[in-house]
Amino acid sequence: MISPSQRMSVVKPYVFAKLNKRKDELKAGGMDIIALDMGSPDLPPNQEIVETLVTSARNPNKHGYGGFTGTAAFRKSFTQYYARRFGVDLDPEKEALPLLGSKEGIYHTAFAYLNPGDVALIPDPGYPTYTSGTEIAGGTPYFMPLLKENGWLPDLDAIPAEVLAKTKLMWLNYPNNPTAGIAPLSFFEKAVGFCKQHNILLCHDNPYCENGYDGYVAPSALQVPGAKDITIEFFSLSKSHNMAGMRVGVILGNAEAIKLIGMLKTNVDSGPYIGIQDTTIAALTGDQEWLYERQETYKERRDIVVAGLRAVGCEVDLPRATIYVWARIPPVYTTAAAWGEYLLEKKGISLTPGTAFGAHGEGYVRISLGTSTKRIREAMDRITA
Ligand SMILES: Cc1ncc(COP(=O)(O)O)c(C=O)c1O
């Protein structure tokens, strides 16, 4: 046996890897599992986007390395999108770093900044990679509770001064996974001011900005005047344009941070496949109307889930954005894991216990809307039966 690195002592199996193993065992035993756990969109991108990928794939000259940061047109497509969508001006050469999906960018940001003893402020509940990236890099997470009574926003004023003195990064994510909370621009103004005051890099993760309902349009933290001095924002096409499998995203904003993270990345990976770069350009600069129609599909599913959960006594708010429903467990259960296990083992429904996202997720479950409407309806019928 060769001993693993000390670094591996903080590495745990990724939450969905563990869950998928149990699902596979149950499926092998003949159980029909409805997966409402991972936030993986079941729908494809629109036809124009798919055709672009097919055309690129047929071109024999497009199968080599795609360049560390891709083509100029690819980089520019992100800044064009930010200009049109948010009114934010960015330099595609210095203020945009393409990613192979935002997950790796989140991980690499921790490695670019954190020494042992350095702190990263992390929302709890929150996307697990903020914590695992911090810990594997040797940094220390400080969890900011997201509470319903605070509208799922962290109380920045409650962070102790001695923690702030050691803090280098602050992670925020609105529209929020898993709570489906949203943040007004005034909250980002406060966060930018706070990070400037305490010399913290504000890392805003914005993959759900195109997943608003009922007319809600999510902002970018970069809309705050002067945000670029201290802020980077992560954007991804996984949820915005149903392109999760293509692995494409970007970091936008502060040029110094982008240069540093980019330098690290050139040692670790290479840019996306050129066909995916072409596809991204088509997705970000082409027709966006289909996104509204796609949201109508999610909205129908959201309403089915909210009605089903309320029928069994769950307290649940109607999400204004994201592809998730965040619900309190029925009062007869004491832990999220217990209800999750019951639903999986007895009803064949796989959802994510809130504790997968942090200690403050206890008492909640997250339901993903990235499964067909028919199957979501069936899952709610099984739950209410
Ligand atoms: C908040 C948040 N950030 C980042 C990601 C990673 O997205 P990707 O790596 O597909 O761009 C996800 C995926 O679910 C997410 O929910």
The ligand as an SDF file (V2000), in Angstrom:
LIG
                    3D

 16 16  0  0  0  0  0  0  0  0999 V2000
  -23.8380   27.3940   -6.6590 C   0  0  0  0  0  0  0  0  0  0  0  0
  -23.1430   26.5490   -7.6480 C   0  0  0  0  0  0  0  0  0  0  0  0
  -21.9210   26.9100   -8.0560 N   0  0  0  0  0  0  0  0  0  0  0  0
  -21.2420   26.1890   -8.9630 C   0  0  0  0  0  0  0  0  0  0  0  0
  -21.7810   25.0440   -9.4870 C   0  0  0  0  0  0  0  0  0  0  0  0
  -20.9570   24.2480  -10.4720 C   0  0  0  0  0  0  0  0  0  0  0  0
  -21.4360   24.3750  -11.7360 O   0  0  0  0  0  0  0  0  0  0  0  0
  -20.5880   23.9740  -13.0220 P   0  0  0  0  0  0  0  0  0  0  0  0
  -19.2680   23.4360  -12.5730 O   0  0  0  0  0  0  0  0  0  0  0  0
  -21.3970   22.9850  -13.7260 O   0  0  0  0  0  0  0  0  0  0  0  0
  -20.4140   25.2590  -13.7880 O   0  0  0  0  0  0  0  0  0  0  0  0
  -23.0340   24.6160   -9.0950 C   0  0  0  0  0  0  0  0  0  0  0  0
  -23.5910   23.3680   -9.6160 C   0  0  0  0  0  0  0  0  0  0  0  0
  -24.5890   22.8550   -9.2000 O   0  0  0  0  0  0  0  0  0  0  0  0
  -23.7360   25.3920   -8.1510 C   0  0  0  0  0  0  0  0  0  0  0  0
  -24.9430   25.0530   -7.7110 O   0  0  0  0  0  0  0  0  0  0  0  0
  1  2  1  0
  2  3  1  0
  2 15  2  0
  3  4  2  0
  4  5  1  0
  5  6  1  0
  5 12  2  0
  6  7  1  0
  7  8  1  0
  8  9  2  0
  8 10  1  0
  8 11  1  0
 12 13  1  0
 12 15  1  0
 13 14  2  0
 15 16  1  0
M  END
$$$$
